[in-house]
Amino acid sequence: MAWFGNSSLKILFGYILICLIWGTTWLAIKVSIFTLPPFFSAGVRFVIASVVILIALRIRKYKYRFDLKETIFLLLVGLGSFSVPYGLVYWAEGRITSGLTAVTFAVMPFFAAILSRIFLRDENFTFWKIFGILLGFFGLIVIFWDDLRIGSLGTIEGILATVLSAFLNAAVAVSVKKHGRDIDPIFINLIPMALGAVTLLATSFFIEDWGALQLNLSTIVAILYLAIFGSAVAFGIYFYLLKHMSVVLLSMTSFITPLLAIISGAVFLSEKFPSGTLVGSGMILGGILLMNLYGEGTPKSNIVTPESREAPSK
């Protein structure tokens, strides 16, 4: 199958795992902001995640050697993947519904396909790839059709902020695929998440009321889940997968996670399933299946030439 390389089961398990984790983080975010301001909650999430990553690196006895070029690259990853995008999405959700946010953010695979075609030589731009993306995107629209209401300037601003967030995430994914192949998938999260923690908490300090902070058991559990699993674990897996699979196919998790968010909301918060859930889910899964079977073609990086067979290993 075109989706996987030699470690097919490991990659499949990782893909499923980040879908499950990020599909349930929407529920955890809802719980965490019941009593905490959103930017403060996100900042604390990344503080804890950074500590968890530090502990994991210490256990693995990872030896970091300072490299100015690599550090600047990681700071840019932090701005483009954590600081600005999370701020934009949290800001947008104050202006548009979560369903409209999910559909709008699902433009990420389109950005990933375009940027991959421009900057990554081994990423193909095929008919089935585009058809699979369109099928999945329209499946998401079918599910959240009742939430797709545009009628105010605030709504337009929220949509534009979410689109920018999706573009930045796609750009970071392509950049890491191109320039971050040699960076440890766990370490690559440390500086970006730490930067995200600082910028989000700083933003919270200036625009949110810290005097109204409240903590309870459910809030603490939600933040710990978001920090440990939704951040440290999931992003470690995500950056590992970026090294072994298509950026576009990996970005299509943005189609799956809203569907899992609906299920978790129905199970834990007694929320109703949207009327188009069944049809839309079939379209999403069909789009991903088409991408898996036909969309990738034969990546150039997987073509083995006679010279490469005979070359001695270093």
Number of C-alpha atoms within 10 A of each C-alpha: 10 15 20 15 13 8 9 13 11 12 19 13 12 18 19 12 16 22 24 19 20 24 25 23 24 21 21 23 18 14 18 25 18 14 16 19 18 22 24 22 23 27 28 21 26 29 18 21 28 26 17 18 22 18 12 15 17 11 9 9 9 13 8 9 6 8 9 9 8 14 14 12 18 23 19 18 26 25 20 23 24 27 25 19 23 21 22 20 24 17 17 25 19 13 18 23 16 17 20 25 24 21 27 23 23 27 24 27 28 20 21 27 25 16 20 25 15 12 13 16 12 16 23 19 17 15 12 18 24 19 16 25 29 18 21 29 24 19 26 29 22 21 24 25 18 13 16 16 11 12 8 11 10 14 19 15 15 25 24 16 24 31 24 20 26 28 23 22 26 27 21 19 25 25 19 21 23 16 11 19 15 11 16 15 19 20 19 24 27 24 19 24 31 22 24 31 27 16 20 25 22 15 16 20 13 9 12 17 12 13 6 9 12 12 11 10 7 14 21 13 14 20 25 19 20 30 25 19 18 25 26 26 20 22 19 22 19 20 22 20 20 22 17 18 19 24 23 30 23 20 25 25 21 24 29 22 21 25 24 20 21 22 20 20 20 14 11 9 12 10 12 11 15 15 13 16 20 14 13 23 19 14 22 23 17 17 26 24 15 19 25 20 14 18 25 24 18 13 13 11 9 9 10 9 8 8 8 10 9 8 8 7 6 3
